[in-house]
């Protein structure tokens, strides 16, 4: 019974499959990263290892990390999306992200960078990066994204 439940979970959530970080340790680390309040105690290498294969982990260039506002970054990566559509004939997947939803989140102080609220013009600075490698963005109560610099 237990193995069947685990198989169903892994089939529906492939990013949960075991990796180097043990299952319980990985779950605790992901919980601490996404729902904890103390960012300064996180280790970037452990975070990247725990979130490997997770759809909430985005690896981006330095130009993208520093070249746009946090709000625009969330829009571009669908963190604040309100709809998505697939163009069947071209095979192209297009995300329609809501600029209005992102602006509304910012106005309601619901967009966070490393657990601190941001305004519409806030850009990521090198000092914001955890271990010089990543930042954690939260949109609302439960939508999270981790943006990591490409190696």
Secondary structure, DSSP 8 states (H G I E B T S, - for coil): -HHHHHHHHHHH-GGGS--SS-HHHHHHHHHHHHH-S-GGG--HHHHHHHTTT-TTEEEE-HHHHHHSBHHHHHHHTTTTEEEEEEETTTTEEEEEE-HHHHHHHHHTT-EEETTEE--TT-B--GGGSBTTTEEEEEETTTEEEEEEE--
